[in-house]
């Protein structure tokens, strides 16, 4: 498969995925999008395996920029999550929904930070 066909394949998968998720959500079926996303992931993987190219797809700078972007994203997400947790807890004196939302955000921040630490440890031992 050429690079042009690969890009067309990716675009077609994304368009089909977007349409199918939109339709399933409008029909209030919330389980089909999970299946659609998994199917699209396998289709993208298959298209990538079919790609035969001698060109370099990425270089070390791409990985370095991606690492910096991930670090800043986690940093910003954790700060905004912590601040919004405390603000929502302060506003939730008579509203249980806001308290539940604040707890969800706090747990989400903790899970993301723990997952980041575990993945970092795994990748550092792997290399």
Protein Blocks (a to p, Z undefined) as FASTA:
>chain_A
ZZklmmmmmmmmmmmmmmmmmmmmmnopaklmmmmmmmmmmmmmmmmmmpccfbdfbdfk
lmmmmmmmmmmmmmmmmmmmmmmmmmmmmmmmmmmklmmmmmmmmmmmmmmmmmmmmmmm
mmmmmZZ
